[in-house]
Amino acid sequence: MASEIRFTQLAGSTPAESGMPWLPTLASVAAGLFTAALACPAPQTKAFGAVETLLRAVFAVCLAGGASAVAARASFSAFGSAAGGREVALRYAGIGVWFAPLAVFVGGDDPVASAAALVTAVLLGLATARLLRRWETGAGADDWRIPHGRPAFAAVASPGPSPGLHYALAATLAVQAALVLLTNARTGAAVVLAGVAAFLLAASPVLAPAPSRVATPLRRLSLGLGVRAMSAGALAVFGLLPDVTYVAELPEESVRPFKHHRRAPSRGVMDDRDLHAGAILLVEAPRSVVLTAPVPVQRPVLASKPRPRTDAIDFSGEYWIFPSPMQRPPENSLIERATPLTYNFTAVDRSPLIMRARQRLDAPVDLRCCSAIDVAVNNGDKQPGTVALGVSLFLSSLPRGPRQRLGPLPLREAGPAVLRYRIPARPVIGEFDEIVVEYDLRSPRIHRSANVAIESFTLIRRGM
């Protein structure tokens, strides 16, 4: 039966004398991740050339790798005179270079970006685990020669389960949690758990072979760093290509800050003439909207039959789609006769989108006569659970006046649906002549419009 190793810290030892360089590793990872998040550029939105794309990727990779190397070497120097400082820098730079492509892909909301982010996280976890395993077997100590002769922990062998079982169990749980998060469009959290799972599998003393104890020459370390840097740079270039982050989710149209396409988008360079500052979608066939104020129901003692629900209208307004922090689409916005079911709009600079459906009525309606309002929608979105709809009622003559806000209510399933919004017994306003449906675009699709069309509104009289 395998033995369980229990560690007891010896008197007089310090955290710096620990057998595993956890603190320098954490400092290196934090520095590389923070630097990549700040310096890594977003996917291109203009017609940059191949040379500039390559330079942007190389800059991000070098900056992230350099930050990891500097943080690791500084941490080792703070706890002792590390004679092998160059080895420390090269090994930790090999970890840091993976943060650049990870920062590019982790913000994507389509299968291509998610898969690339998962692959990068797995590579990062494997590299980190291998580095720590090398230190554990003694090769790292021989290479870097940190001057601490006395061990920090004494090992006492006792019977117990195999240590590899704990690693395997934790890695399995991490993989399962990552799959659950990925199916719920939580790409960032899924990427973190995938990297943790890869780290646990590679760090297991049973599941993964121990690295060689032979000291590695500087030339070989430099060559390995170059291979990792080129691989990370290739992934970063792929992520920085125009439209690559959104190619799987753009059927026909998009604008700029949406990209606007008449045909399926390609991976090539996009013309700036396809970019727009906002969008207004009009319904296919304008209809006259006539809605009278409902009369409160007086229930007789003997009712022959229930009164029909008559106060219903089809949606005949317009959709506004524009980037935050604007208040409305600008004058040069794209104007088309269509619905959100056939168009996709993506903010190429990843700024949050504001999406609204506006319906004007011919005459004011007494809100106190209504107990609820039903909103019929057609949900064709491919990311269920990321869209909620709220309703605002107000008078168009007082655009800055008080509003009655209802909801928001989430859309959980695709297809036709009816959302019922309850109106309070004492509403904020007495009457309204405009209905605005506000789309609550939730992470990770806050920069991409929803494929949800408004079909009709139905006012429910009190007492029904």
N, C-alpha and C positions, 0 to 999 in steps of 0.2 A: 504494500500500500504506500502511496506517495506520502511524503511528510509535509506538514504545514510549517512554514517558517514564521515565527513570531519575533518581532523586533522590540527590543527594550533599549531606550536611549541611555548611554553611559553618562555617568556624572562628569561634568566639566565640558561636555561637547556642546557645540553650537550648531544652529541650523546650517551654517556654511559648511560644516563638516559632514553633511549628509551624503550618503553614497550615490544619490541621484540628483542631477542638477535641475530640480523642478523650478526653482525661482528664476534662474536664467532662461529656462525654456519658456516659462510663462511671460517673462518680460519681452523675449524675442517675438513670440506670437502676438502679443498685444501691440508691440511697436509696428510690426509688419501689417497687421490688420488695420490699425488706425491710419497708417500712412496710405495704404491702398485705398481705403474708403474715402480719404480726402483728395488724393491726387489722381486716382484712376478716372479717366474721362468717360462720359456717357457715349452710347452708340452714336455714330455720325448722323447729322441731319443735313449736311451740305455736301457738295461735290468735291470732297478732298481727294487728292491724288494718292497713289499707292505709296509713294515715299513718305508723305506726311502721316499716313495711317501707320506705317511701320515705325516711324519715329515716336509717335504717341504711345504705341504699345511698348517699345523698348524703354522709353522713359518711365512708364508705370512699373514695369518689371524690375528695372534697376533700382528705382526708388524704394519699392517694397522690400526687395532683397537686401539692399544696403541698410535700411532701417532695422531689419531683423538682426543682421550681423553686428551692427554697432551696439544695439541693446544687449545682445548676448555677451559680447566681449567686455562691455562695461560692467555687466553684472558679475562675470567671473573675476574681473580685476578687483571689484569691490570686496570680494570675499577671499582673495588670495592672489598671489603673484602667478598668473597663468603664463607659463613659459611658452605654451603652444597657442598663443593668441591667434595666429594666422589660421591654424586648423579650426579653432572655434568659430572664427568669422566665416570661413568657407562652408562649414557644415550647416550653420544656422542660416546662412544666405540661401542655401539650397532649399530650405523650408520656406523662407520668406517670399521667394519668387512666385509661389503658387497663389499668393493673396491677390496679385494683380488680376489674373483672369477670373478669379472667384468674385472680386468686386464688380466686374463687368456683368457677369451672368446672373448673380444672385437677385438682381432687381427685375429680371424678366418674368413674364407671366404666361409663357407658351411652352410647349413640350421641348423645343430645341434648347432654349435657355435653361430650363430646369434640368435636362439631362446633362448639359455641359457643366452646370454648377455642381451636380452630384458627382460627376467624374472628377472634377477638380478637388472637391472636398475629400474624396476617397484617396486621391494621390497625396494630398496634404497630410491626412491622417497616417498613411503608411510611412511617409518620410519622417514624421515626428516620432512615431513609435520605433522605427529602426534606429534613429539617433539615440533614443533613451536606452534601448536594448544594448546598443554598442557600449554605452557608458556602464551599464549594469554588469556586462561580462568582463569589464576591465580594459577593453581596447580603448575606450574613450579616455580613461585615466592615463594610459600609457602615452597616448597621442598628445594630450594637453598638459599632463604633468602638474596638476594642481597640488601644491605642497601641503597636504594634510596627511601625515603618516598614521595618525591614530584613527581607527574607524569610529563612526558616529553611533553605530548600533551593534549590539551583540546578537547573534542569531542563536535561537534555541529550537531544536528540532522536536516536533511532537506529531503524533499520528493525526491524520486528517484527510479530507478529500483533496483531490488533485487541484492545484491552483488554476490549471487551465479551465476547469469547469466554471469557475467564477467569471473568467474572461468571456467564455463562450455564452454563458447565460446573459451577461450584461450586453454583449454585442447583439444577441438575438433580440432582446427587448428594444435596443436602440434601433435596429433595422425595422422592426414592426411598427414602432412609434413613428419612424420616418415615413413609412408607407402610408400610414393613416393621415399624417400631416400633409403629405404630397397630394393625396386624393381630395383633401379639403382646401387645396390651393394655398397652403402655408409653406411656400418654397424655402424661405429663409430658415425656418426652424427645421425643416426636413434636411436641408443641406448640413446644418450643424450636427444633427444626429447621425447622418451618414458618415461624416468625418470621424465622429466619436466611435462608431462601430468599426470602421477600418482601423482606427488606432488601437482599439482593444484587441482585435484579432491579431494584428502585427506585434503587439506588446506581450502577448501571451507566451510564457516560457515553454508551453507544451505545444500550442497550435502553430507557432512560428519558430523556425530554426534561429539559433543565436548567431549574430554576426561574428565575423572572424576577429580573433584577439590580436592579429598582427597589425602593427601600426601602418597606416596608409600614407604613402608618399604625397607630398604637396602637389606634385604634378597630376597624380591620379585624382586627387580631390578637386583640383581646378577643372579637369576634364569633366568630371561628374557634374560640377556646378554649371559648366557651359551647356551640357546636354539638358539639364533641368531648365535652365534659363531660356533656351531655344524652344523647348516644348511649351513652357508657360507663355512665351512671347507669341507663338503660333496660335494658342488659344485666345490670347488677348486680341490679336489681329482679327481673328474670326468674330469675336464679340463686338469689335469696333466697326465692322463693315456696316454700311447703311442698310437698315431694315432687317438685319439678321435676327434681332431680338424679337421681332413681331411677325416674321414671315409666315408662321403657321396660323396666325389668327387674323390675317387681313384678307377678307374675301374679295372685295372689289374696290372699296373707297377708303380714303383716310385724308386728313387735312392737317395744317399746321397753324398754331402749332400742331396741325394735323397734316398728315400726308394724304394726298388725293390721287387715287388711281382709277382709271376706267377699266383696266384689265388687272389680272392677277399680278401682284408685285413681284419683281425679280430681285436677285441679290446684287445687281449692278448698281452703278452710281445713279442717284435720283436727281432729277432736274429741280432747281429751286422754283420753277413755275408751277410745280405740283403742290406747293405749300400754301396754306391759307391761314388766316388769323382767327377764323371762327366759322360756324356753320348754322344755317337756318333751314330746317326741313319743313315743307308744306305738305298737307295731305293731298292725295291724288286728285280728288274731286271736291272742291269747296261746296259746303252746304250751308243753308241759312239756318241759324240756330234760334229757335223760339222756345222760351221756357218761361212759364208763368209761375208765380208764387203759389206753392201748395196751400190748401186750406186745411186747418186743423180738423181732425176727424172727430165728429160727434157720434158716438156709438149709441144707436137706439137700443131699446130693451130687447126687441125682437128684430134681429138683422136677417134679411132674406138671403143675402150673399155678401161676401167681403168686397170692399171697394177695390177696383183694380189699381195697380201701381202705374201711374201715367206719367210721372215727371221724370222722363228719361230722354237723353240726347246722345247722338253719336259724336265722337270727337271730330272736330273740324278746325282745330287751331293749328299751331305750329310748334316745332321743337327747336329749342335753343341749345347749342352746344358751343362752349367757349372755355378758355383756360382761366384758372384762378390767377390773380385776384381781380379780374375784370368783373363788371357788374352786368354786362350784356354783350352780345356779339358786336364787333366793330362794323363800321359801314362797308368795309371791303370783304365781308364774310361771304363764303360760298352759299348760294341759295339754290336749292333743288326741290323738286316735287318727289318726295319719297318718305319713307318711314325708317326708324332705326333698325328695322328687321333686315333691310337690304344694304345698309351702310355701316361701316365701322370707322370710327374716328380715334386716332391715337396721338397723344401728345408726345412728339419725338424728343422733347427735352424733359419728359417725365414729370411735368408739373401737373397738379391735380386738375381734373376736368370738372366743369359745372354743366349739368344736363337738366333741362326743364321742359315740360310740356305745358303750353298755355292755351286756355280756352276762354274766350270772351262770350258773355251772354248779352242778349239784346235788351233785357230789362233786369233790374235788381230783384233778387229773391230774398224773401223773409227767412232768415236762418232759424228763427225760433219755431217755425212750423215743421222743422225736420229733425228727426232723431238720428239719422245716419245718412251716409252717402256711399254708394257702391261704385267702385272703379273697376271696370272690366278691362283686362289687359291681355296681350298675347306675348308670352315670354319665349323668345327664340334664342336666348343667350346660352353660350356653351360653358359658362361658369356659374352653376346654380349656387345660391347661398352668398353671393357677393354683391347682390343688388337689393336695396330696400326702397320703397316709395313712400313719400310723405305728401300731404295735401295742404295747401294754403288757400284760404278764401278771403277776399277783400274787395273793396270798391275801387274800380279803375280810376275814378275821379280823385281818390286819395291814395296815390301809390305809396306814400310814406306814412300812411295812417296805420291804425291797428289791424292786425290780421288774426284770423282764427286758424291755428295750426293743428293738424290732425296727423297722427302717426309719428314716425314712419312704421310701415309694416313690411316684413321681409318677403321676398319671392323665393320659395324653396324648390319649386319644380318647374320644368319647362312645359310649354303649352298654354292654352287659355286658362285664365284664372280670374276670380272676382275677389277684390279686397274690400272689406266693409270697414269704414271709419265711423266711429261713434261720435256724435255731436253732443257736447255737454248741455245740460239743462239750462245753464246760464252762459251762453256763448259770449265771447269777447266783443263781437260786433253784432249788429242787428240785421244787416242785410249785406249781400254781396252780388257782384256781377262779373267776377272773374275767378277762374279756378286755375291754380298752378300746381302741377304735379312735379315735385322735386325728387330727382334720382339721387339716392345715397349710394355712391360708388365706393365699395369697401375694398380694403387691401386683399389681394395684391393688384387689383385692377383699377386703382384710383386714377390712372392716367389713360384709361381706355374706355370708350363709351359702351353702353349696355344695349343689347339687341332686344329691347322691350318696347312694344308699341301700345299706346292707349287706344282702346276701342270705344268706350262709352262711359257716361256717368248716369247714375240713377239716384234720385233723391227719395228717401224713405220718410213718409209722413209719420208724425208722432201718433202713437196709438195703434200702429199696424204691426 
